[in-house]
């Protein structure tokens, strides 16, 4: 009777290990990766910096009300473009249906004690 219980326990452990291995293989090997975004944009002291991951065309920087700040006909892969925007709150970088919202907050003065 004890040998039967030990055997069932070992089979359960083996199935658990197999399930973990199958899950790891799925997430690391089989699962398709999503395509990276065409660009990355961020705000730096009143400027929106756009880093192109691939060749881009027709890139626009607008604010939340739709006012156009910059328009770039072409940005080569691996290069950066800079658009002076000031310190409003939100800016939208658009490229052929892909948009990225950038938050530009004004710098707060540091209090010195």
N, C-alpha and C positions, 0 to 999 in steps of 0.2 A: 504494500500500500504506500509506503513512504517513497519507494523508487518511482512509482507512478506519478506522485505529486511533484517530485523533483524533475521528472521528464517533462511534464506539462509546463512547469515553471521555466525550464530552459528553452522550450519551444516558444513560449511567450516572449522571453528576452530576445531570442533570435529574430522573431517577427518585428519587434520594436526596433532593433538595430537595422534591419532591412528597410523599414519604413523611413527611418532617419536618413539612411544613405540615398534612397530614392529621392527624397525631398531635397537633399543637398545637390545631387546631380541635376535635378530639374532647375533649381535656382542658379546654379553656376555654369551649366553647360547647355542645356536644352532650351531654356526660356529665351526667346528673342529679345534683344536689347532694343530700346526705342532709339530713334534717330536723334542725335543731339540737336539742340536748337541752333538756328542759323547765326545767331549773334548773342552776345552778352552785353548788357548795358548797366551802368551804375552812375551815381551822381558824386561828384567830387568838387566841393567848394564853388557851387554855382555853374558847373559845367557837366553836361551829360557825356560820358565816354562810352563809345560803342566799339566793341571788339568783335570783328567778323570771324566766324568759324569756317565760313565758306565764302565764295565770291557773291557779293550782294549787289543788287541794283534797286533803285527807287526806294531809298530809306528816308523816312520823315520823322522829325521830332516835333510833336505838338503838345500843348498843355491840355488840361482837363476840359477847357472850354472850346478846344478845337483850333486855337491860334497856332499857326505854323511858325516854328522857330528856325529849323534847319531842314534842308532837303539835300540829300546826296544822291547823285546819279549812279555812283559806283563806289563800292568799298571792296578792296581785294582781300582774299582769305588771309588771316593771320595779322591783319593790320588794324589800326585804331583810327577813329575819327572823333573829333571833339566838337561839341556844340555848346555855345555859351547861352545859358538859360536864365541865370539869376538865381534867386532863392525863393521862388514860388514853391508850392507844395508838390504837385504831381505832374509828371510828364509822361507821355506815351511815345514809345519808339515803335514805328510800324515798318514792316517789310512784307509786302505781298501776302497779306492775311495773317501773318504772325505778328503779334503785338507783345510788348513788354512794358509794364508800368513801373516807372522809376519814382521814388520818393526822395525829394531834395529838401532837407530841413536846414534852416539857417543855423549856423554855429552859435552855440550859447556861450556867453562869456564864462570863464572859469573863475570862481570866487577864490581869492587868496586869503587865507587866515593869518 
